[in-house]
Amino acid sequence: MSTVAEIPSATVVPAAVALPFWRRAMLFGTGLGIAIDERNLAVAIVRARPARATLLATAVIQDFRTRPAADWGAELAKFVAGTGETRLAATLLLPRSEVIVRTVSLPGVADKDIAN
C-alpha cells in the first residue's frame, strides 16, 4: 500500500550557517515529519546535527482517508520501527483548507486570568 524510498545516508541538507555557534550547537536530534495531502500522507525522518541535517528515510502512505486508521497507523508504525528510531518528535503539516483559526477577544479579562 505504501511506497518506501530508501534515501542513502549521503543525502545531506546544509544547516543554517547564519545562526550563531551556540544556537547551532543546540540543533541536534531526530524528528518525524508528516505532510497531509488530499489522499496521501508523506512521511520523512530527519536527523539534525550542528553541521548538517540528514534525510534518513521517506514513505508515502496511499489513500489514508479511505482506509481504517488502524490499517495505515500500523503501516506508519512499521515504517518508523524499520528505521530503528524510537521516541521521535513529530511535526504535522496540515492543508490550509482543513484548518480553522478563530481569534477570541476577551474584553475585561486580565492577561493573567486568560489561561483559566
Secondary structure, 3 states (H helix, E strand, C coil): CEEEEECCCCCEEECCCCCCHHHHHCCCEEEEEEEECCCCEEEEEEEECCCEEEEEEEEEECCHHHCCHHHHHHHHHHHHHHCCCCCCEEEEECCHHHCCCCCCCCCCCCHHHCCC
